[in-house]
C-alpha cells in the first residue's frame, strides 16, 4: 500500500494547540503583568496596549476583565494592601511584646523583599479617583492604630500616661517604615540583622522609658550607665 508522504516544506508533525487559560488564570496573569508595569512606569506611564501586549492578549480582553486601566490599577493596589496589611496585622496581634515588634519589622522587610514591585506601587501612591487614598500611608495609619492600642494598655499597666500612646506609636512605626525603605535600596545588611537592630532600639527604649522626660540644658552631663542584655519579656 502506498504511503502518503508530506510535500516539501509541509509540517511533518502537527503541533498540539496551546492550552487556553481559564478566566481566573487570565485575570491573575493580567494583574501580575500590570503590577510589573505600574511599578516600573507608574499609572500614567503605563498603557492598556502595553499590558495587553506583554500578556499576549488583545486590548478587549483587558477591558473585559477590569473595565479599563483604572479598574486594573485599583485591583493591583488592593491586592498589595491586603497582602501587606495581613502580614503586619498578624505580627501585631500574636505573641508577646518583644517578639511582636521583631515580627512586625521582619514582616515589612520580607514583604518588600519578596514583592518589591508591589511595594513601589504603594509608596508611589498614585490615585485614580479624587480623594481616594491608595497610598502606603493608609496602611501605616492602620498599623499605627494597632500599635497605639497595644502601647496604651502597656503604658497604663506601667503607670505611664496612656494619652501619650499615639505619639509613641507614630515614632515606632515611622522608624521601622523609614528604615525599611532605606534598606530596600541598599539591601544590606541582611533583613534579619536590620530587624534585630530595629528591635534593639525599639525595645530597649520602651523598657527604659522615663515616665516624665524633660529637655536638658547645655550644662547637662551624661551619666555612665552599664546595662546588660534586656530581661526576658514577661508581657
Beta strands, then each sheet from edge to edge (+ up, - down):
end
